[in-house]
Amino acid sequence: MTLHVRLLIPDSGFPCPSLLLVALLVACGCLPRGDEGEAERARQVANALGVAAYEEGRLDDAIGHLRRACRGRPPAAYLSNLASAYAAAGRLRDAERTYRAAIRADPADPAAHVNLAALLQQAGRLDAAVAQAREAARRFPAEPPARLALANALVLAGKPQEAEPLFRELSKLPATELGARRGLAWVARVSGRHREAIELLRGILDRQPQRAALRFELSACLLAIGDGSAALAEARRGLELEPHSLTGQACLGAALVHGGDFQRAVETLGAVVKREPLNLEARALLGDAYVGLRQPERAVALHRETMALAIDSPLARRLLGDALMLAGQFAEAARTYQRAVELGDTTPATHGRLVDAYAHRGDLASALAELAEAARRHPDSPEVRLRLAAFAASRRDDAGAKAEFDRLLKLDPDNPRVHLACGHWHHSQRRFYRAIECFRRAIELDPQRPEAHLSLGRTLEAVGRQAEAADAYRRCVHIEPGQPTAWLALARVELARGQPMAARAALDRAAPLVKAPADRVELEHLSGQLAGQPSR
């Protein structure tokens, strides 16, 4: 017999032989010779050595060994191993070519079909991943892992409604129970049902408390509801179980970004990216940390490098587009998002970002055309409906905006962004008390969102509730101490309340942070007012 060692996606449902056993067999010279004599034995040894090198993170060595194992007419499993190593090294084209060779070598092997779908997901080619996963499920209807791959691909492609019944069915089968339950948590998360996702993950962890990966996912879900301290605690628990996990380090970095500890986040995420250059999630978070440090130019440079590393990845282009938007380079951002769409990223988020880029550069015709296309593709997407509501409000279409916000609040009632946007709309219409209700609800759903506290403070200030406004501004600067606008607002209301010492303290904090001309004007105006005030 010939020993094959497969490298497959986690929780795929396919077995993976013990790598310790492989190492022992190699060391003892006990691998079977097979019908091809010494050549076959050399291939088996090269395959086993390649797998061992892969597990140790020595990707160049792994690729070298596995390429030797794949000389001549290798088994499909060896080709799959080589493809996995290529994928881990960021050589996505080589990985795709090799997986397709594995499928040609053994069309009846479901693992190669499933892994190819996972690779296409990794490359951000989400429509192609769905097509490949559908083909795998059609060819192998009796293989639950093939259907699990389809469900995973559907969620990533923005089709959670189609994925959910598949996950529910597969959660009842032993081979795919864990992966399917995690998938249900994923569906709940992307559908805005974050508390349901947390309940699902905690249920799995009650049975399997040592699963570090589940703790990392739970941390991400806790971040989504604004519970930053619990998210940080779960990330640290996961890292106690797997201290060298790059996923865990990225998760810790996300919690640090959310908590405003941007410098530590840069250090943590920078180490992840250094060890795993194609970890696009870590790169995205590192870019967010740079933005938090008010260094958008570093985020742009990072994601230009990301795009160079993953040239065919729509996600890399989307990350660059996000950084360009923050740097105010809207025309290039629009071109970058458009290319991501052309490469297969037709998710609501990317369509929405393209709409924003067109709008910011003043191309309203293109923005409206793109928004209409997004609404056609994703009629029930909160991302899309939120932008439809914003456009209706910007055109002073009060009835249209109200209809969109009412629909949004039914589609995604626990989304803080929806309540925040609804509050901004009411504020723009001078319906201040309705705006206050919306901002308070947004804060209930995500207490760590500084924009919600800032907006609440402005609205309370507009109706003369200065003490409450000051409290809201204090919460904002507590969450984001580097926010000059909030410090200036706090100084303004403290001055209005007759508290010049508190106002001076707030201005002292604002002064080194102020860069925008409008903020500079307000700083000088408030400083002038304070100059004539006696100390108390």
C-alpha positions as CSV (number, residue, x, y, z in Angstrom):
1,M,0.0,0.0,0.0
2,T,1.0,3.6,-0.4
3,L,0.8,6.1,2.5
4,H,-0.9,9.4,1.5
5,V,-0.9,12.3,3.9
6,R,-3.6,14.9,3.2
7,L,-3.5,18.6,4.2
8,L,-7.1,19.7,4.4
9,I,-9.1,22.6,5.7
10,P,-10.0,22.4,9.4
11,D,-13.3,20.6,10.3
12,S,-13.7,19.5,6.7
13,G,-14.8,16.1,7.8
14,F,-12.0,14.2,6.1
15,P,-9.5,12.3,8.3
16,C,-5.9,13.3,8.5
17,P,-3.3,10.6,9.6
18,S,-1.0,11.4,12.5
19,L,2.1,13.3,11.4
20,L,4.0,11.7,14.3
21,L,3.3,8.3,12.8
22,V,4.6,9.6,9.5
23,A,7.8,10.9,11.0
24,L,8.4,7.5,12.8
25,L,7.8,5.6,9.6
26,V,10.3,7.8,7.8
27,A,12.9,7.6,10.6
28,C,12.7,3.8,10.8
29,G,12.7,3.2,7.0
30,C,9.4,1.4,7.4
31,L,7.5,3.0,4.5
32,P,6.3,0.3,2.1
33,R,8.2,0.0,-1.2
34,G,5.2,-0.4,-3.5
35,D,5.2,-1.8,-7.0
36,E,7.6,0.9,-8.4
37,G,10.5,-0.1,-6.2
38,E,13.0,2.5,-5.1
39,A,11.5,5.4,-7.1
40,E,8.1,4.9,-5.4
41,R,9.8,4.6,-2.0
42,A,11.7,7.9,-2.6
43,R,8.4,9.6,-3.5
44,Q,6.8,8.4,-0.3
45,V,9.7,9.6,1.8
46,A,9.7,13.0,0.0
47,N,5.9,13.3,0.6
48,A,6.2,12.6,4.3
49,L,9.2,15.0,4.7
50,G,7.2,17.7,2.8
51,V,4.3,17.3,5.2
52,A,6.5,17.4,8.2
53,A,8.2,20.6,6.9
54,Y,4.8,22.1,6.2
55,E,3.6,21.5,9.8
56,E,6.8,23.2,11.1
57,G,6.2,26.2,8.9
58,R,9.2,25.6,6.6
59,L,7.3,26.2,3.5
60,D,10.2,26.5,1.0
61,D,11.5,23.1,2.3
62,A,8.0,21.6,2.1
63,I,7.5,22.7,-1.5
64,G,10.9,21.3,-2.4
65,H,10.2,17.9,-0.9
66,L,6.6,17.8,-2.3
67,R,7.7,18.7,-5.8
68,R,10.1,15.8,-5.7
69,A,7.2,13.6,-4.5
70,C,5.1,14.8,-7.5
71,R,7.6,13.8,-10.3
72,G,6.3,11.4,-12.9
73,R,2.7,10.4,-12.3
74,P,2.1,11.1,-8.6
75,P,-1.0,10.1,-6.7
76,A,-3.7,12.8,-6.4
77,A,-3.0,13.0,-2.6
78,Y,0.6,14.1,-3.2
79,L,-0.5,16.8,-5.6
80,S,-3.1,18.0,-3.0
81,N,-0.3,18.3,-0.5
82,L,1.9,20.3,-2.8
83,A,-1.1,22.6,-3.6
84,S,-1.7,23.2,0.1
85,A,2.0,24.2,0.5
86,Y,1.8,26.5,-2.4
87,A,-1.4,28.1,-1.0
88,A,0.3,28.6,2.4
89,A,3.3,30.3,0.7
90,G,0.9,32.7,-1.2
91,R,1.5,31.1,-4.6
92,L,-2.2,30.9,-5.3
93,R,-1.9,30.4,-9.1
94,D,0.5,27.5,-8.6
95,A,-1.9,26.1,-5.9
96,E,-4.9,26.3,-8.1
97,R,-3.0,24.7,-11.0
98,T,-1.9,21.8,-8.8
99,Y,-5.3,21.2,-7.3
100,R,-6.7,21.0,-10.8
101,A,-4.0,18.5,-11.6
102,A,-5.0,16.5,-8.5
103,I,-8.6,16.4,-9.7
104,R,-7.5,15.2,-13.1
105,A,-5.3,12.5,-11.5
106,D,-8.3,11.2,-9.4
107,P,-11.7,12.8,-10.4
108,A,-13.3,10.6,-7.7
109,D,-11.4,12.2,-4.8
110,P,-13.8,14.6,-3.1
111,A,-11.0,16.2,-1.0
112,A,-9.3,17.9,-3.9
113,H,-12.6,19.4,-5.0
114,V,-13.3,20.7,-1.5
115,N,-9.8,22.1,-1.1
116,L,-9.9,23.9,-4.5
117,A,-13.1,25.6,-3.3
118,A,-11.3,26.7,-0.1
119,L,-8.4,28.0,-2.1
120,L,-10.7,30.1,-4.3
121,Q,-12.2,31.5,-1.1
122,Q,-8.7,32.3,0.1
123,A,-8.0,34.2,-3.1
124,G,-11.2,36.2,-2.7
125,R,-12.7,34.7,-5.9
126,L,-16.0,34.1,-4.1
127,D,-18.3,33.4,-7.1
128,A,-15.7,30.9,-8.5
129,A,-15.6,29.3,-5.0
130,V,-19.3,28.9,-5.0
131,A,-19.3,27.4,-8.5
132,Q,-16.5,24.9,-7.5
133,A,-18.3,24.0,-4.3
134,R,-21.6,23.4,-6.1
135,E,-19.8,21.1,-8.5
136,A,-18.2,19.2,-5.6
137,A,-21.6,18.8,-3.9
138,R,-23.2,17.7,-7.2
139,R,-20.4,15.1,-7.9
140,F,-20.4,13.8,-4.3
141,P,-23.9,14.1,-2.9
142,A,-23.1,11.3,-0.3
143,E,-20.1,13.2,1.1
144,P,-21.1,15.7,3.8
145,P,-17.8,17.6,3.6
146,A,-18.6,18.6,0.0
147,R,-21.9,20.1,1.1
148,L,-20.2,21.8,4.0
149,A,-17.7,23.4,1.6
150,L,-20.7,24.7,-0.4
151,A,-22.3,26.1,2.7
152,N,-19.1,27.9,3.7
153,A,-18.7,29.3,0.2
154,L,-22.3,30.6,0.2
155,V,-21.8,32.5,3.4
156,L,-18.6,34.1,2.2
157,A,-20.3,35.1,-1.1
158,G,-23.0,36.9,0.9
159,K,-25.7,34.3,0.6
160,P,-26.3,33.3,4.3
161,Q,-30.0,32.5,3.7
162,E,-29.1,29.7,1.2
163,A,-26.3,28.4,3.5
164,E,-28.3,28.3,6.8
165,P,-30.5,25.2,5.9
166,L,-27.4,23.3,4.7
167,F,-25.6,24.0,7.9
168,R,-28.6,23.0,10.0
169,E,-28.8,19.7,8.1
170,L,-25.1,19.0,8.4
171,S,-25.0,19.9,12.1
172,K,-26.9,16.6,12.7
173,L,-24.2,14.5,11.1
174,P,-21.2,13.3,13.2
175,A,-18.7,13.9,10.4
176,T,-19.6,17.6,10.0
177,E,-21.3,18.5,13.3
178,L,-18.6,20.8,14.6
179,G,-17.9,22.6,11.2
180,A,-21.7,23.0,10.7
181,R,-22.3,24.5,14.1
182,R,-19.5,26.9,13.6
183,G,-21.0,27.7,10.2
184,L,-24.4,28.4,11.9
185,A,-22.6,30.8,14.2
186,W,-21.0,32.4,11.1
187,V,-24.4,32.8,9.5
188,A,-25.8,34.4,12.6
189,R,-22.8,36.7,12.8
190,V,-23.0,38.0,9.2
191,S,-26.8,38.3,9.5
192,G,-26.3,40.6,12.4
193,R,-27.5,38.0,15.0
194,H,-24.4,38.3,17.0
195,R,-25.9,37.2,20.3
196,E,-27.2,34.0,18.7
197,A,-23.7,33.4,17.3
198,I,-22.2,33.8,20.8
199,E,-24.7,31.4,22.3
200,L,-23.9,28.8,19.6
201,L,-20.1,29.1,20.1
202,R,-20.5,29.0,23.9
203,G,-22.6,25.8,23.5
204,I,-19.7,24.2,21.6
205,L,-17.1,25.4,24.1
206,D,-19.1,23.9,27.0
207,R,-18.5,20.5,25.3
208,Q,-15.0,21.2,24.0
209,P,-13.4,23.9,26.2
210,Q,-9.9,23.3,24.8
211,R,-10.8,24.4,21.3
212,A,-8.7,27.6,21.0
213,A,-10.0,28.3,17.5
214,L,-13.6,28.5,18.9
215,R,-12.4,31.0,21.5
216,F,-10.9,33.2,18.8
217,E,-14.2,33.1,16.9
218,L,-16.1,33.9,20.1
219,S,-13.8,36.8,20.7
220,A,-14.6,38.2,17.3
221,C,-18.4,37.9,17.9
222,L,-18.0,39.6,21.3
223,L,-16.3,42.5,19.5
224,A,-19.2,42.7,17.1
225,I,-21.6,43.5,20.1
226,G,-19.1,45.9,21.5
227,D,-18.0,43.8,24.5
228,G,-14.3,44.6,24.1
229,S,-13.2,43.4,27.6
230,A,-14.8,40.0,27.2
231,A,-13.4,39.7,23.6
232,L,-9.9,40.5,24.9
233,A,-10.3,37.9,27.7
234,E,-11.4,35.2,25.2
235,A,-8.5,36.0,22.9
236,R,-6.1,35.6,25.8
237,R,-7.7,32.3,26.9
238,G,-7.3,31.0,23.4
239,L,-3.7,32.0,23.3
240,E,-3.1,30.2,26.6
241,L,-4.2,27.1,24.8
242,E,-2.3,27.8,21.6
243,P,0.4,30.4,22.4
244,H,1.9,30.4,18.9
245,S,-1.4,30.6,17.0
246,L,-1.3,33.3,14.4
247,T,-5.1,33.3,14.3
248,G,-5.1,34.0,18.0
249,Q,-2.5,36.8,17.7
250,A,-4.7,38.4,15.0
251,C,-7.7,38.0,17.2
252,L,-5.8,39.7,20.1
253,G,-4.8,42.5,17.7
254,A,-8.5,43.0,16.7
255,A,-9.5,43.3,20.4
256,L,-6.6,45.8,20.9
257,V,-7.8,47.9,17.9
258,H,-11.3,47.9,19.2
259,G,-10.1,49.0,22.6
260,G,-8.1,51.9,21.1
261,D,-4.7,50.4,22.1
262,F,-3.4,51.0,18.6
263,Q,0.3,50.9,19.4
264,R,0.2,47.5,21.0
265,A,-2.1,46.4,18.1
266,V,0.5,47.5,15.6
267,E,3.2,45.5,17.4
268,T,1.0,42.4,17.7
269,L,-0.4,42.4,14.2
270,G,3.0,43.4,12.7
271,A,4.5,40.2,14.1
272,V,1.7,38.2,12.6
273,V,2.1,39.8,9.1
274,K,5.9,39.3,9.3
275,R,5.4,35.5,10.0
276,E,2.5,35.1,7.6
277,P,2.7,37.8,4.8
278,L,-0.5,36.6,3.1
279,N,-2.7,36.7,6.2
280,L,-5.1,39.2,4.7
281,E,-7.3,39.5,7.9
282,A,-4.2,40.5,9.9
283,R,-3.2,42.9,7.2
284,A,-6.7,44.5,7.3
285,L,-6.5,44.9,11.1
286,L,-2.9,46.3,10.9
287,G,-4.2,48.9,8.4
288,D,-7.0,49.8,10.9
289,A,-4.4,50.2,13.7
290,Y,-2.3,52.6,11.5
291,V,-5.5,54.6,10.9
292,G,-6.2,54.6,14.6
293,L,-2.7,56.1,15.1
294,R,-3.6,58.7,12.4
295,Q,-1.2,57.3,9.9
296,P,-3.3,56.5,6.9
297,E,-0.3,56.8,4.6
298,R,1.2,53.7,6.3
299,A,-2.1,51.9,5.7
300,V,-1.9,52.7,2.0
301,A,1.7,51.5,1.8
302,L,0.8,48.3,3.6
303,H,-2.1,47.5,1.3
304,R,-0.1,48.4,-1.9
305,E,2.3,45.7,-0.6
306,T,-0.7,43.4,0.1
307,M,-2.0,43.8,-3.5
308,A,1.5,43.0,-4.9
309,L,1.6,39.8,-2.8
310,A,-1.9,38.7,-3.8
311,I,-2.3,40.2,-7.2
312,D,-5.4,38.2,-8.1
313,S,-7.2,38.7,-4.8
314,P,-10.2,41.0,-4.7
315,L,-9.8,41.2,-0.9
316,A,-6.3,42.7,-1.3
317,R,-7.8,45.4,-3.6
318,R,-10.7,46.1,-1.2
319,L,-8.2,46.6,1.6
320,L,-6.2,49.0,-0.5
321,G,-9.4,50.8,-1.5
322,D,-10.3,51.2,2.2
323,A,-6.9,52.8,3.0
324,L,-7.1,55.1,0.0
325,M,-10.6,56.3,1.1
326,L,-9.2,57.2,4.5
327,A,-6.3,59.0,2.9
328,G,-8.7,61.0,0.7
329,Q,-7.6,59.5,-2.6
330,F,-11.2,58.8,-3.8
331,A,-10.6,58.4,-7.5
332,E,-8.0,55.7,-7.1
333,A,-10.1,54.1,-4.4
334,A,-13.0,53.9,-6.9
335,R,-10.8,52.2,-9.5
336,T,-9.5,49.8,-6.9
337,Y,-12.9,48.7,-5.7
338,Q,-14.1,48.4,-9.4
339,R,-11.2,46.0,-10.1
340,A,-12.2,44.0,-7.0
341,V,-15.7,43.6,-8.4
342,E,-14.3,42.6,-11.8
343,L,-12.2,39.9,-10.0
344,G,-15.3,38.4,-8.6
345,D,-16.0,40.2,-5.3
346,T,-19.7,41.0,-5.7
347,T,-20.5,41.2,-2.0
348,P,-22.7,44.0,-0.7
349,A,-19.8,45.4,1.3
350,T,-17.6,46.0,-1.8
351,H,-20.5,47.4,-3.9
352,G,-21.3,49.7,-1.0
353,R,-17.6,50.9,-0.8
354,L,-17.6,51.5,-4.5
355,V,-20.8,53.6,-4.1
356,D,-19.1,55.6,-1.3
357,A,-15.9,56.2,-3.4
358,Y,-17.9,57.5,-6.4
359,A,-20.0,59.8,-4.1
360,H,-16.9,61.2,-2.3
361,R,-15.2,62.1,-5.6
362,G,-18.4,63.9,-6.7
363,D,-19.5,61.4,-9.4
364,L,-23.1,61.0,-8.3
365,A,-24.3,59.5,-11.6
366,S,-21.9,56.6,-11.2
367,A,-22.7,56.3,-7.5
368,L,-26.4,56.0,-8.2
369,A,-25.9,53.5,-11.0
370,E,-23.7,51.3,-8.8
371,L,-26.2,51.6,-6.0
372,A,-29.0,50.4,-8.3
373,E,-26.9,47.4,-9.3
374,A,-26.1,46.6,-5.7
375,A,-29.8,46.8,-4.8
376,R,-30.7,44.5,-7.7
377,R,-28.1,41.9,-6.6
378,H,-28.7,42.2,-2.8
379,P,-32.2,43.6,-2.2
380,D,-32.2,42.6,1.5
381,S,-28.6,43.6,2.4
382,P,-28.4,46.1,5.3
383,E,-25.2,47.5,3.7
384,V,-27.1,48.4,0.5
385,R,-30.3,49.6,2.2
386,L,-28.3,51.9,4.5
387,R,-26.8,53.6,1.5
388,L,-30.2,53.9,-0.2
389,A,-31.5,55.6,2.9
390,A,-28.5,57.9,3.0
391,F,-29.0,58.9,-0.7
392,A,-32.7,59.5,-0.1
393,A,-31.9,61.7,2.9
394,S,-29.2,63.6,0.9
395,R,-31.8,64.4,-1.7
396,R,-34.3,65.6,1.0
397,D,-36.6,62.7,0.1
398,D,-38.1,62.4,3.5
399,A,-40.6,59.7,2.6
400,G,-38.0,57.6,0.8
401,A,-35.6,57.9,3.6
402,K,-38.2,57.0,6.2
403,A,-39.3,53.9,4.1
404,E,-35.7,52.7,3.8
405,F,-34.9,53.2,7.6
406,D,-38.1,51.4,8.5
407,R,-37.1,48.5,6.3
408,L,-33.6,48.5,7.7
409,L,-34.8,48.4,11.3
410,K,-36.9,45.3,10.4
411,L,-34.0,43.7,8.5
412,D,-31.3,44.3,11.1
413,P,-32.7,45.7,14.3
414,D,-29.6,45.0,16.4
415,N,-27.1,46.7,14.0
416,P,-25.7,49.8,15.8
417,R,-24.8,51.4,12.4
418,V,-28.4,51.4,11.4
419,H,-29.5,53.2,14.5
420,L,-26.6,55.6,14.2
421,A,-27.5,56.5,10.6
422,C,-31.2,56.8,11.6
423,G,-30.1,59.2,14.3
424,H,-28.1,61.3,11.9
425,W,-31.1,61.6,9.6
426,H,-33.4,62.7,12.4
427,H,-30.8,65.2,13.5
428,S,-30.5,66.6,10.0
429,Q,-34.3,67.1,10.1
430,R,-34.1,68.8,13.5
431,R,-36.0,65.9,15.1
432,F,-33.6,66.0,18.0
433,Y,-35.5,63.9,20.5
434,R,-35.9,61.1,18.0
435,A,-32.2,61.4,17.2
436,I,-31.4,61.0,20.9
437,E,-33.4,57.8,21.1
438,C,-31.5,56.4,18.0
439,F,-28.1,57.3,19.4
440,R,-28.9,55.9,22.8
441,R,-30.0,52.6,21.1
442,A,-26.7,52.5,19.1
443,I,-24.8,52.9,22.3
444,E,-26.7,50.1,24.0
445,L,-25.8,47.8,21.1
446,D,-22.1,49.0,20.9
447,P,-21.0,50.9,23.9
448,Q,-17.4,51.3,22.5
449,R,-18.4,53.2,19.4
450,P,-17.0,56.7,19.9
451,E,-19.0,58.2,17.0
452,A,-22.3,57.3,18.8
453,H,-21.2,59.1,22.0
454,L,-20.0,62.2,20.0
455,S,-23.3,62.3,18.0
456,L,-25.4,61.9,21.2
457,G,-23.4,64.8,22.8
458,R,-24.0,67.1,19.9
459,T,-27.7,66.4,19.9
460,L,-28.0,66.9,23.7
461,E,-26.1,70.1,23.3
462,A,-28.5,71.2,20.6
463,V,-31.5,70.9,23.0
464,G,-29.6,72.6,25.8
465,R,-28.9,69.6,28.0
466,Q,-25.3,70.6,28.6
467,A,-24.5,68.4,31.6
468,E,-25.7,65.3,29.7
469,A,-23.8,66.4,26.6
470,A,-20.6,66.8,28.7
471,D,-21.0,63.2,30.0
472,A,-21.4,61.9,26.4
473,Y,-18.3,63.8,25.3
474,R,-16.3,62.4,28.2
475,R,-17.3,58.9,27.3
476,C,-16.2,59.6,23.7
477,V,-12.7,60.8,24.7
478,H,-12.4,57.9,27.2
479,I,-12.9,55.5,24.3
480,E,-10.8,57.5,21.8
481,P,-8.5,59.9,23.6
482,G,-6.9,61.1,20.3
483,Q,-10.2,62.6,19.1
484,P,-9.7,66.4,18.9
485,T,-13.3,67.1,17.9
486,A,-14.7,65.5,21.1
487,W,-12.2,67.4,23.3
488,L,-13.2,70.7,21.7
489,A,-16.9,69.9,22.2
490,L,-16.2,69.0,25.8
491,A,-14.4,72.4,26.3
492,R,-17.3,74.2,24.6
493,V,-20.0,72.7,26.9
494,E,-17.9,73.1,30.0
495,L,-17.5,76.8,29.2
496,A,-21.2,77.1,28.6
497,R,-21.8,75.4,32.0
498,G,-19.6,78.0,33.7
499,Q,-16.7,75.5,34.3
500,P,-13.7,77.4,32.9
501,M,-11.1,75.1,34.6
502,A,-12.6,72.0,33.1
503,A,-12.8,73.8,29.8
504,R,-9.1,74.7,29.9
505,A,-8.2,71.1,30.7
506,A,-10.1,69.9,27.7
507,L,-8.6,72.5,25.5
508,D,-5.1,71.6,26.7
509,R,-5.8,68.0,25.6
510,A,-7.2,69.1,22.2
511,A,-4.4,71.5,21.3
512,P,-1.7,69.0,20.3
513,L,-4.3,66.9,18.4
514,V,-5.9,69.6,16.3
515,K,-5.0,69.5,12.6
516,A,-8.1,70.2,10.6
517,P,-8.6,74.0,9.8
518,A,-12.2,74.0,11.2
519,D,-10.9,72.5,14.5
520,R,-8.1,75.0,14.6
521,V,-10.6,77.9,14.2
522,E,-12.7,76.5,17.1
523,L,-9.7,76.0,19.3
524,E,-8.6,79.7,18.8
525,H,-12.2,80.9,19.4
526,L,-12.6,78.9,22.6
527,S,-9.1,80.0,23.8
528,G,-10.1,83.6,23.2
529,Q,-13.3,83.1,25.2
530,L,-11.4,81.5,28.1
531,A,-8.8,84.3,28.2
532,G,-11.4,86.6,29.7
533,Q,-12.7,84.0,32.2
534,P,-11.6,84.0,35.9
535,S,-10.3,80.7,37.3
536,R,-12.5,78.8,39.7
